[in-house]
Structure formats: C-alpha cells, structure tokens
Amino acid sequence: MRHHSLFTGILVLDKELGMSSMRAVEILRRRAGRAKAGHAGTLDPLATGVLVVAFGGATKAIDALMATEKRYETEIDLSAFTSTDDREGERREVAVATPPSREAVERALAGFAGESMQRPPAFSAVHVGGKRAYALARNDAPPELPPRAVRVHEIALLGYEWPIATVSIRCAKGFYVRSLARDLGAALGTGGHCASIRRTAVGPFTLAMARTLAALPESIDASALIPLDEAMELVRRAAE
C-alpha cells in the first residue's frame, strides 16, 4: 500500500495527440496507485505537449501553477474556418484569390501582441449558464461567448508556406490558440484554424522535462516526480 501523504509532487507530461487532459490524468492516477491528482491547465485532445500534473499535497498548488505563462507552437491553416477552430470541426472553405504575403501575415500577427479582447472558441471548456460551452455547441447551439482580456508577451512567425503559417506564442493564462487562428484569418481576409497545437512550456516546466505516457513506467513512484518545494522554487524564479 502506497503512502499517499508521501506521494506529493509534480509530473511534467508530454501529452499525446487525441487524448483528453482528464484521460491522461486518470491513466497517471491509476499508475500512481490512485493517488490524488489534477492538472494545471487543460490541453485540447488535438493539442500535444506540456501538461503539468500535480499529485497529493501538490494539488493545492494548482492555481499557482495555472497562473504561469504558457508557450505554444501552432500551425495555422489559412485556407478555411472550422466549427471548432481546429481540424476536428467541419471545414468552411474561404476563396482566397491572392494568398497574403509573409509580410502581411507578420503585420497581422503583430496586432495580437500585448493585451486584447479575445472571444473563446464555441467548443471550449468555458462555462455558459452553468454548462460547458462545448456541451452547448454539440447540441447545435454554439454560444457566442463574451470576449475576455488576454495578454500575449511574444508572438512570431516561424515559417509560412501558403496556406500554413507556423507561429510561436508566449502568453498569459486564459489565451486560446484556436481563437488566434480564427481571428488571424478574419484579420487577413482568409480562413483560419489550427492544424496543430503544441504546448512547449507551462511556466518553467518545458518539453525538455516532459515524459510521454509510453516512456513512464506502469507503476509510478515518487522518483518520477519533481518535489513540490523544488517545483515552486522554479515557478518563483521564472516569475522574477
């Protein structure tokens, strides 16, 4: 029998494509002998990368972990909008006579730097009248979610070959990469949805520290975790 009081700390997971964040946490909980666990910030099933999972007493630190900045790399397909703002949804093609130049895409992206108002995707975990938005959206009534203030610290175009713009983002919590894809398309007069999303960091926790489910043992012990005090020291230092 595992001493759950001793099983406290942070595990940095590289979440695979197609799996929900809750499913990933459930698998880790099972491997950790049903220790208490939670994650610090949902990743969509179609997004991969850093998912910070807290075990035991470290679950009390989830709010502090979620408040950290995030880094993403995304491939934005400018040829179509979709109902979900990613590849999962129904495509709505946009006829683009002349694809925008690289300079035009860079100019449009620069407009998202700093603080702005952003409308979350209809298919999201935001609560609307006590229900999650995606539950309403799946019932054929996609809600128009109110915009909320978001902050982008850095945004850059890593590569561009029509219709795909590869973008890196460093942002505060609450920013939706899928909304950026939709809004970039609207700004350029093209379509816009995420062909891929990879979260490369949550605060100081990076892909370099992350392990995949396949690389983790079937039975996880405390040696797989970053101790809570060490994790919080990393968060403090990153915030300086």
N, C-alpha and C positions, 0 to 999 in steps of 0.2 A: 504493500500500500504506500503510495507516494505521499510525502508530507507536503500538502498544498501550500502551507504557510511558507515553506522554504522555496517553493517554485514560483518565484517572482522575478520579472524582468521583461525585456523587450526582444522580440524576434523580428528581423527585417526580412520579409518575404519578397521574392520576385514572382508576382502573381502571373499565372499563365493566361493565355487568351481563352475566352469563352467561359471562364469560371466567375461566379459572383464572389464578392468580397466575403459575404457571410458564409458561403460554402467553404472557402479557403480557411476561414477561422474555425469552422466546425471540424474540418479534417485535422487541423493542428491541435484542437482541443482533445480530439479522440486520441491522437498520438501522444498527448501530454497527460494521459490518464484522467481526462475530464476536468483538468484544472480550469479555473475561471479564466475567461479570455475575452478580449474585444479588440476592435481595430481602430486606428486613429485616422479616419478619413476614407470613405468608400472609393473604390475604383470600379468603373463600369465593367461588366463582363467582357466587352470588346476592347478594354484597355489592359495593358500589361504593365509590369514594373513594380515599383516600391509600394508595398503595403506594410505598414508598421503595426505589429500585433503585440498587445500587452497582455501579460499573464499575471494571475494572482494579484498581489497588492499594487502592481504597476497599473492595473486598470483605473486606479484613482487618478493617474496622471494623464489619462487620455485627452482631456480638454486642453491641457498644456501642450501635448504633442500635436493636437489638431490645429492649434493656433500658429504653428510654424509655417514658414513659406514653403511653396512647392515648386518643383521644376518638372517640365514636360517637354517631350519632343512629339510633334504630331505631323502626319501627312494629311494635308487638306486638299480634297478633290474639288476643284472649282467648276466642274462640268455640270453639277446637279445639286439641288437641295434634296433632303430626305425628311421623312416624317419624324425621325429620331435624331437627326443631325449627325448620324454616323452610318456605317454600312448596313446596319441591321434593318433600317427602315426602307419604305417604298421610295424609289427614286423619282424625282420630278426634274426632268432634263431642262436645261436652260440653253436656248440657242445663242451662242456667242460668235458673232461674225468675225471679230478680231480679238484673239486672246490678249489679255493685258500684258504689258511688258514687265520685266523683272523690276524695273524702277517703280512702276505703278503699284506693284504688289508691296514693295518695301515701303512706299509712301503710305499706303492704306494701313499696313501693319503698325507703322509708327503712330498712327492715330489712336491705337489701343493702349499705348504706354501711359502710365500714371493712373489716376483714378477716373473711373467712368461708371455709367449705369449699364447693367447687363441683365437681360431677361433670361432666366434659366430655361433649358430645353423643356418642351412639354413632357417628354419622357425623362423624368428625373425623380430624385427621392425627396424633393421639396414637398412640405405638407400644404395642402389646399383644403381648407374647411375640414380638417381632421383626417383627410385621406391623402395618401401619397400621390403626387401628380401622375406618375406613370400608371397607377391603377385607374385613374380617371381617363387618361389618354387611351388606354387599352379598351375602354368602353366607348370608343369613338367620339369622345368629347374632350379633345385636347384642350386643357385650360390655357388661357392667356395669362401666364404668370407675371406678376408685377416685377419690374426691373429692380435690381438691388445694386448698391455701391460695391464695386470690386476694384482691386488695385493690381496693376502689372508693373513690376520693378524693371524687368527687361524683356524685350521681345525682339527676335531676329529671324531673318530669312536665311536658312541654312542651304537651301537648294530650290531651284524652280525649273521644272520642265512641264509645260502645259500638258494636262490640267492639274498636276500635283505641285503644291507648294509645301516644302518641308520647313517647319517653324519650330524654334525653341522659345520657351516661355519660362520666366521666373515670376511667380505671382504670390499674393497673399491668399489665405484660406477663402473658400467660397467662390472661387473663379471656375467657370465651366469652359473647358477647352472646346466642347461641342458648340457652345454658343458663339465662341470666337469664330469657328469655321463658318457658321451661318451668317454672322454679322460681317465677316470679311467678304463673303460672296455678295452680300447686299451692298457693301461699300464699293465694290468693283463692278457691279452690274453683271455679275456672273452667278453661278450656283456656289454652294459651299457646304461641304460636310466632311467629317473626319473619316479618312480611310484607315488611319491607325492612330493610336494614342499610347505613348509610353511614358510613365512617370519615372523620372530618373532620380528624384530626391524628395524626401519629406524632411524639411529642416536639415539637420546634419546627417540624416540616415540616407545613404546613397546606394545605388546599384552595386557598387564595389563591396558593400557589406551584406548584400542580399543573397539569399539562397532560394533555389526553387524547391517545390514540394518533392520533386523526384530526387533531389540531392540530399534531402533531410532524412534521417533515419525513421523507421516505423515507430520507434519509441523514443520520444524526445525527453532529454533530461536537462537540468539547469545549465549544463555546459554549452547548450545551444543558444542560451540567452545572453543578452547584454544586461548586467546588473542595473537596477533602477537608478541608483545614485550615479553610476557612470553615464547612463543614458541622459539623465537630467543635466549633468555637467556638460555634456556635448551640446545639448539644447541651449544652455546658458551661454556657452562660448560662441555658438553660432549667432546668437542674438546681439552680441556686443558690436 
